Structure formats: structure tokens, C-alpha cells
Amino acid sequence: IKINNNTNYNEFIVTETYNKRVLDIGVCEHDFSHMSDTSTWKHEMIKQSAKYVLGVDIIPELVNKLNNDGYNIKLVDAISDKYLGEKFDIVFIGDVIEHVNDPVKLLLFAKRHLGKSGKIIINTPNPFFIKFIFSVLKYGACVANAEHVSWITPTNMMEIAHRAGLRLTAIIYNTKSKHLLVRIFKKILPL
């Protein structure tokens, strides 16, 4: 497994999706506030970079709004057995896997939509991120997001991928953070 510790997340997304057919799972990012700044909204970045993009999400009101605004979004639960009738070069799962009841079903859904040489890109919070460690040390626990049902460690991801008939080929850490503590401690602790 390749481990890359010096990646800018937004640049990575744009590079990986450039001129590709992309399925973007979880485009609504919880609520409209996360989509209102199109310069930081991941789906807009993908739309600008990709040759073609289809988004899926489970929030009916936001899916309808995005379609009315000219986006190509389907109301689909990505842990279902549904087939969208299309194959993609990239299936992007941005900050979704930690929310679902069954991450293996999520990967099976993604796999079902991959073209012959396609790949799945998953983003999830790093449970070993220094901010979370400090929270545990200070408060005895870390509550990152009440909607998360799990933390996915690299070992967990290898097993989830294996159970879905996939292979984890890279772990990439976003270490180009603007947070002062991360910049200071990333030289001491591997993030």
C-alpha cells in the first residue's frame, strides 16, 4: 500500500477527476450551507474538472434544488442494490463512509458502477488526527460529528475493501493544513 503524507485534498480531487466520468456519492454534504460556496464544494470542483459527473444523495429537498439549479443529481441510497445504468472511471465517496450503517454495501454500490479500469476514492476523517487526540486527552472523549457511526482506520479500510471484493492500494493523508497545531505537530507526529 502506498502511503502519501503530503497531499492537498482539493488539488488531489481535481487531478484525479480531470476529464473522467465520475460518480459522486453524497454530494449534498449534510445541508445547503456546505454547498453554498462553490469554490470549496467538492461536487462543484469535480463538475469543473470531470468530463461527466453524476451525483447521488438521499436528501430529497437538496437533490431537487440541485437539479433545479442545473446539476445532474439522482435521489439514491448508496447502500442500496440499485444500479444506475452507467459505469464510471472514478467513484468519489467524500465524507460518507463514516455515516453509513453498512460500509461494505457502500463499496459494493461503488464497485457496481466502476468501469473496467476504474477506481474508488474515499475520503474520511483521520481518527489519528492530532486535534482528535488532544480532545481525548483534554475531555476524555472526542465528538467529531454526531451523525458519524464509525471511525475508519487504515486497517478497517483494508478489511472493508476486502469484504467488498476490492483492494486498498493507497492511503493518502492531507497534511497541508492551515491549522497551527497541525503544522507544528506534523513535524513531530506522523498524521
N, C-alpha and C positions, 0 to 999 in steps of 0.2 A: 504494500500500500504506500503510495506516495503521500508524504506529508509536506505541505507548503505552509510556512508560517508568516508570509509577508505579502498578503493579498488585500487589495482594495475591493470590497464587495461589489460596489456599483460598477466599477470597471470590469470586473470578472463577469458579471451578468451580461453586460453589453458585448463583450468579446465572445462569450460562449454562444450567445443567441444571434450573432450577426449573420444575416442572410439565411437564416434557418427557418424551418417550420417548427413552431413552438406551441406546446400546450402548457398554459399557466394555470396551476391549481391554487385556488384560494386568493383570487385577485382582489377581493373586497377588503381584505386586511382588517377585519373586525367592524369597522364603521367608516362613514364618509370622511371623517377628519383625516384618516390616513391616506385618502386618495385625493384630497383637495390640492395638494402641492404636487403638480405633475412632474416637477424637476426631481422629486425624491421617491415618487410612487413607482415601485418596481414594474408593475404591469405597463405603465407608460414607457419606461425605459426599454422594455422588451419590444413593445409595439414599434418604437422608433428604430430599433436595431434589426428586428427579425424580418424575414421575407413575408411571413404569415404568422399570425398569432390567434389562438382561440383561448379564451379564459373560461374557467368554470368556478362556481361558488354556490353556497347553499343559502344565501341571504336574498330572498325574493325581491325586496324593495330596492336593494342596491344593484342587483342584476338588471332589473327593469330600468333603473335610472341610467346605468352604464350603456345599455342597449339604445336607449333614447338619445344618449349623447354620442352615438356613432361607434361604440365599441362592439366587438364580437364576443359576447359572453353567453354561456348556457347555464341554466339553473340545474346543477347536477351534484349529487353527493359523490365525492371522490373515493368513498369506501364501498360504493355500490358495485354491482356486477355489470353495470351499463357499459355498452360500447358505443362510442360517439361516431363511429363510421369513418374515422380518419386515423392516419398514422403520422407521427411527428419525429423530427430529428432530435428535439430536446423536449423533455417533460420537466418543467420547473416547479418545484414544490417549495415555496418560500414561506417559512414560519408557519407550517401547517401540521407537520408530523407530531409535534408535541401536544396538539389539540385533539387528535382523533382517538376514538376508542380502540381501533384496531390498525396499528401502523402497517402490519403485513398486508391487509386488504388495500390500504392506500397504495402500497408499492405494486400490488397486483393490478390495480386500476391503471397505474402509470405504465407498467410493463405491457399491458394490453394495447396501449396506444403508441408504443415505440416502433419506429421504422427499423429496418434490418440492422443498421449500424448506429441506432440512436442511443442516447444516454439520458439518465435521470439525474438532475441536480437538485439536491435537497439542502435547504438552509434551516438551521435550528439553533437556538441559544446554546452556548457552550457552558455546561454545568460547572466547569472548572475556571470560569471567568473570575478574575480577581475581585470584582465587585460582589459577586455572589458569595465568594469565600469570606470576604470581610463582613458581609451581612450575617453569615452564620456565626462568625466569631463574636460579633457585637451583640446580636439578638438571639442567637441560638437556633435560628431558622432563616430561610430565605423564601419570601413570597414574591416571585417574579411576575406572575400573571395568574390570576385566579381561574382563568379558562384553560390553563395547561393541565394535562392529566399525567404527564411524564417528562422526565429529562432523558434525552437520548445521548448516551456517551458513545465514543467510537466503537467500543466493544458491543454495545447494544445494537448499533447500526449494522455492524458486520453480521450479527445473528438475524436481525430483521430482514436484511437483504437476502441472506442465505435461505430463510424460510419462504421468501417470495421467489426463489429461483434466480436470484440476481447476485452480482459480485460487487462488493465495495472496492473501488480502485484508487480512491484518493480521499484524504481528509485535508481540508483547506481551512486555515484559521484566518479570520480577518483581524490582523494586528495593527492596521493603520487607523487607530482610534484617536479621536480628539479629546478623550477623557484623560486628564492629567495623571491620575493614578495608574491607568493602564500604560501610558507612555513611560512612566517611571519604573513600574514593576515588570514590564515586559522584558527589560534587560536582565532582570534577576530571575523571574519565573517564566517558564515556557507557557504561553497561553494557547 
